[in-house]
Amino acid sequence: MTDPSLVPATAPLITTETRGRVRLIGLARPAKRNAFTTTMLAELAAAYTAFEDDAEVWVALLFAHGDHFTGGLDLAEVGPAVAKGAVLVPDSGATPGVDPLDLWGRRRTKPVVCAVQGTCLTIGIELMLAADVVIAAAGTRFAQMEVKRGIMPFGGATLRFPAAAGWGRALKWLLTGDEFDANEALAMGLVAEVVAAGTEFDVALALAERIAQRAPLAVRATLANARLAAEQGREAALAALMATARPLFATADAMEGVRSFLERRDATFTGK
């Protein structure tokens, strides 16, 4: 994590950095607990779009600078914009942008790992639900608290929270807006692992780097079929299964995978 005092006041609200095949995407408004403004939402969408379009990076890690993942939306600024019909995730030029909440525009095809800590409210949970693997620090506090503010979740929680946690368990938190802890998030399947506070970034980065060592075409195909099963059911995923799997056998990466197995070494994949 970055110390908030080290983030200049004029710094972007979203930071990006590339480490090998991993793109780090950081929420960088720590003085405001990373509360999202419309500008910050647009910058995050631009970062996701750039990640999707960069052939040299294969996995993204979404994290937050400072002590908290996010305090949610900055409602004083975002609320009036939403009420007036503002587009919170604009397209990037002629090509549709990638929505970090995976609701609109072009769909992301590469995996995203997410590390959360401190406070994780509203859009923070929705970003987690839209990611693929989430690592949470022990002590992280979560709440989908829109109903306490007279509004409803509109970033995907009503779609994904019940699917992940089950109807009754999810609606308990959606309809009360009450706070829950990292162990409850783990039990509900919102996070994959709870780790010691302060280690969540390193654990998530190590995971992202392991995924980035695998064959990227195979990773994306696996992600696509699993997503299809989750969203459209077993029959849809089964119908697409072999059409998705067969082309992989003709790739250079599949041949490298076989060679590395026979030669008892780690494979070096190229995405071809």
N, C-alpha and C positions, 0 to 999 in steps of 0.2 A: 504494500500500500504506500501511497505517497502522503507525506505529512501535509495537511492543508496549508500550513504556513509556507510551504515550498511551491505552491501553485500560484503564479502571478494573477493579480486581479483581472488582467487583460487576456489571460489564457483562454483558449477555446473551451467551450462547455463539454466537449467530447474530445478525448485524446486518442491517438492511434499510434501504434508502434508495431513493427514487424520483427519477429524473432524466428528465423528460419522459415518454416512453413506455417507459422501461427501468427495471426493478426490479433494484437491486443487492442481492445476497444474499452476505454475507460470513461466513466461518468466523472466529470471534473467540476462540480460546483459544491465542494465540501463545506464551505462556509454556510451554505443553506441546506445542509444534509442532502445534497444532490437532488433537491426538488426540481421537477421538470418544468421548464418554460416551453413555449411554442418553438423558440429558437433552438433550445436543447433537443427537443424532439426531432426537428428538422436535421440537426447536425448528426444525431444518432442514425437517422434513416440514411443520410449521406454516407456515413461510415459503413453501415451494413451493405449498401449498394456497392461501394468501392471494394469491400471484401468479396462480395459475390462476383464482381467483374475482374478481379485480379487472379489470373491463372497461376500465379506463383505461390499463392497462399491457399491452404487447404482446410484450415480449421480456424475458428475465431474464439477468443476468450473475452467475454463481457465481464467487467469488474468495476469497482468503484474506488476512487481516491477518497481518503479520509476514513472516518470511523463508521460511516453508515452507507449502506447500499443506496437507498433513496427514501426520503420522507414522503414520496408520492408526487402528485401534481401540485404545482404552484397555482392553486385554484384562483387566486386573485387575478392572475394573468391568463391562465388557460380557460377558466370557466367562461368568461365573456366571449372568448374566441369560439369556443364550442357552441355556445348559445346562438352565435351569429352564423354558424355553419362553416366555420373556417376548416380548411383541409389541413390536418395536423401532420400528415406525412405526404409532402408534395412529391410529384414525379421529378426525376432528374433528367431534364431536357427531353429529348425525343424518346428515350427509353424509360419505361416505368421504373420507379424506384422500388427498393426492397423495404417493406415495412418491418421494423424490428418486432412488432407485435403479431406479425404474420396474419393480418386480416385483409389487407388490400394490396393492390399492385402486384408486382412480380414476386413469385415465391423464391425464397432462399433454398438452394440445393445443397449447400455445404453445412457441416455440423457446427453448432455453437455450444460451447461449454460456458457456464456462468458461475461466478463466485460471489456469494453474498455474505454480509456481516452487519452487525449493529441493528439499525432499523431498516425494515424492508416493507414498505406500505404500498397498497393499491397498484400502481403501474409497475412497481418492483416485482410483485407476485406475478403480474401478467407477462412481464418480460421473462421471468423464470419459466412460466408455463409455455411460452413460445420458443424457449431454448430447448436443447436436447438433453443435456446432463447438467445438474446443478449441485455444487458443493457449498454447504452452509457452515459458517462458523458457529460453534456452540455459543449460546447466548443471544443469537439473532432473534429479533422480535418481529413478528409478521402480523399484518391486519389488512383485510380487504374492507375498508371502513367507509366506503362511499355512502352507504345508507345513513351513516351518522352525520353526513353533510347535506342530506336532502337530494342526493343524486344516486345513480346506479353505476356499477362498473361498465365501462364501454371500451376496454382494451383487450377483451377476450376471456375474462374470468368466468363469465356466465356460460361460455362455451366449453372451457377446458377444465375448470376447477371440478365440476361434478364428474367429468369423465375420468379425471385422475384419482379423486378421493372417494367417489361414490356420492349418490344424491344426498342422503341425510347428513353425512359428515361435512360435505362442502356447503350445503345450505345453512348449516349451523353457523358457519363463519360469514357466509355471504349476507345472510339476513340479519345478523346481529352486529356485524362490524367489529366483533370482539377480537382481542389480541390472542395469538397463539405462539408457541415457542418452536425452536428448531426440532425438538424431538417429535412434536406433533406433526410438523411439516414432513419429517422423515416417514412417520407412520402413514401419512396420507399419500405418500409417493410424490410429493412436490419437490423433494430434494433426493439425491441419490446417496449422499453421505454427509454426516455431521462430523466436523473435525475441530481440533483445538483452535480457539480464537487466535487470530494472527497467522495461522498457517493456511487459511482457505485459498489465498491466491496461489501459493506455491503448489498446493495439492492440485488445484484446478489446472494450473499451467502444465504440471507434469502429465496430467491426464490428456490435455489437449495435444501435447507433444507426442504422446504415445499414439493417439488417433492419427496424427499427422505422419507417423511412420508407416502407417498401413497404406494399402493401395487406394488412392483417392477415388478412382472410378467405382471400385467395389464399395467403398464407404458410402458414396452418394447413392448408389443403387440400393444398398441396404437401408439407408435412411428413407429413401423414396417409398420402398415397399412397406416398411414399418409404418410410415405416415399414412399410406393408403389404407392399410388395415385398421389403423386407429380411427380414421375419419370416415371411411366408406364401408368398412366391415371386411370380414374374412373372404367372402366370395369375390369382392373386387380385387383384393390383394392376390388371391389365388389365381384369378384370371390373368393378372399381369405378371405373375411370378416368373415364368420361364422366358417370356419375351424380354424381361429385364435382366435375367441371369445369363442367358445364352451368349449375348454379345461379349460379355466379360471374358469368356474362354478364348476369344481370338485376340485379346489385347497383349501387348508386350509385357504389361505388368503381370498377367496371369502366367506367362512363360517364365518371367523372372521369379515368380513365386514358386514354381515347380523346381527351377534350377537351384534356388536357395535351399529348398527342402532337401534335394539330393546331395547338395554340397555342404549341408549342415552349417549354414551361415545365415545371418540376417539378410532379408531381401532389401534391395534398393529400388524403390519404385519411382517412376517418372510421370505417371498420369497418362500414359499412352497405351 
